[in-house]
Amino acid sequence: MHLETVDSLGGIEPNRARDHMHGVHRHPGIGRRVVGMVVVATLALVGRITPAHAEDRVAVLTKMLRDSSDKTRLSAVLALAKLGDPAAQKPLTTALHDPSPRVRGVAATALGRLGCESALPALRVLAKADVDDDVREAATNAAMKIATTQRTADDRAAKPEPDALARRAAPNKGHAADHPVYAVEAPDPHPDLYLVVNSSADDSPGTADKLARKTHAGIVKRVLLEQLKTEASVTSAAGDARRWKLDARHIDLSVTKLAVARTAGTVEVDAQLRLAISDDNGKMLSFLSGGAKVQVPNQKFDAKYLPALRQEALENAMRGMFRKLLAHLRDQTPT
């Protein structure tokens, strides 16, 4: 049986820098496997102890959301998201206020998939005010998805029945049949940007070897592709582009800086990116730059965790640039 992890549900990954600042040392990749094993074990337990009725499973999982363990609550919210049952909407909405950002992010994504209109106010608050970048992004996407679905449903409800679409009489008597007027439906929501992600490279100064540079380039490309998958207003499918008459924008990624510096009290990893934007003919249209820094207290720093810190800095830099990229492209699109 395949079970989605936190990444596949909400794009919410552990904040490794925060773990380091609190003295929690994790080997890269171990955390995700541990969460996956906890989820599998918890879901197997729930399957054994609960009756077949969905409402009973929801009740058990809701109780688990009050557990003091972050892992248990994460397992519960993942299981609720898997149910896809309207009865799960209430506990998922409650989970938006969980102290764990991973729980909040998964809950937000699940509510978006369920189209839970009652969660919209809470999601909008999270989208603006949550302290975690990934939670804000998950809440923003969920709120957009629910609002779009709601508007589509409202449009369908407001559409007259076929008989009501009959011709309306023109002002001049006797000419109604010659000049019929029909109701016009509002267009369905659709993507307004067509992005193609091309190359990715680590061109930063320094002595990093070929394998490390390939890894760094892969990190930023992966994060950008993950962000694109969660954004309903963007497509990477040529068929969608043809249907909606969208011009392609090709993105080439480059790491221009990935430096480690020690200050009076911290060790800082600084990642800077450059995005080159071109058209289908290879003509360069514009460039976009941005970055992010990760800091760890000197007393908590261990050189063996540098690869994880570099990864976090690169991921944060790409996530931080994503909205900036979309806004930039829309500003450049002729109306």
PEZILIN-V70456 format. One record per pair of residues at least 24 apart in sequence whose ideal C-beta (glycine too) atoms are under 6 Angstrom apart, sorted by sequence separation. I is the first residue (numbers start at 1). J is the second residue. D is the distance in Angstrom with one decimal. If there is no record, write none. Layout:
I&J&D  I&J&D
This chain:
251&275&5.8  252&276&4.4  292&316&3.8  89&114&5.8  268&293&5.6  269&294&4.7  292&317&4.0  65&91&5.8  77&103&5.1  93&119&4.7  96&122&5.0  120&146&5.7  291&317&4.8  89&116&4.5  197&224&5.8  268&295&4.9  74&102&5.6  249&277&5.7  250&278&4.7  292&320&5.5  58&87&4.7  62&91&4.2  74&103&5.5  77&106&4.9  81&110&3.5  105&134&5.5  109&138&5.1  266&295&4.4  267&296&5.1  58&88&5.5  65&95&5.8  70&100&4.6  73&103&5.2  77&107&5.3  96&126&6.0  105&135&4.8  108&138&4.3  112&142&2.9  290&320&6.0  5&36&5.2  54&85&4.8  101&132&3.9  104&135&4.8  108&139&4.4  111&142&5.5  115&146&5.6  155&186&5.4  266&297&5.8  290&321&4.2  55&87&5.5  221&253&5.9  248&280&4.9  38&71&4.7  42&75&3.5  54&87&6.0  105&138&4.4  109&142&6.0  112&145&4.3  117&150&5.9  220&253&5.2  265&298&6.0  101&135&5.0  108&142&4.7  112&146&5.9  115&149&4.9  267&301&4.5  3&39&5.8  39&75&5.0  43&79&5.4  3&40&6.0  38&75&5.5  288&325&5.9  39&78&5.3  195&234&5.7  216&255&5.4  269&309&4.7  288&328&5.6  148&189&5.0  192&233&5.6  193&234&4.7  194&235&5.6  195&236&5.8  269&310&5.7  191&233&5.7  271&313&3.8  191&234&5.7  271&314&4.8  191&235&4.0  269&313&4.5  273&317&5.1  271&317&4.5  194&241&4.0  191&240&5.7  203&254&5.1  204&255&5.0  194&246&3.9  196&248&5.5  198&250&5.3  204&256&6.0  199&252&4.8  200&253&4.1  201&254&5.4  202&255&4.3  204&257&5.1  190&244&5.2  194&248&5.2  195&249&5.4  196&250&4.9  197&251&5.1  198&252&5.0  204&258&4.4  9&81&5.8  249&329&5.8  141&230&5.1  12&102&4.8  219&311&5.6  223&315&5.2  12&105&3.3  220&314&5.4  224&318&5.6  10&105&4.1  219&314&4.7  223&318&4.1  227&322&4.5  6&102&5.5  10&106&4.6  9&106&5.0  220&318&4.7  10&109&3.8  6&106&6.0  9&109&5.3  12&134&4.8  10&138&4.8  193&329&5.7  11&226&5.9  20&296&4.6  17&294&4.4  23&300&5.6  20&300&5.5  28&308&4.5  16&308&5.1  17&312&5.4  16&312&4.8
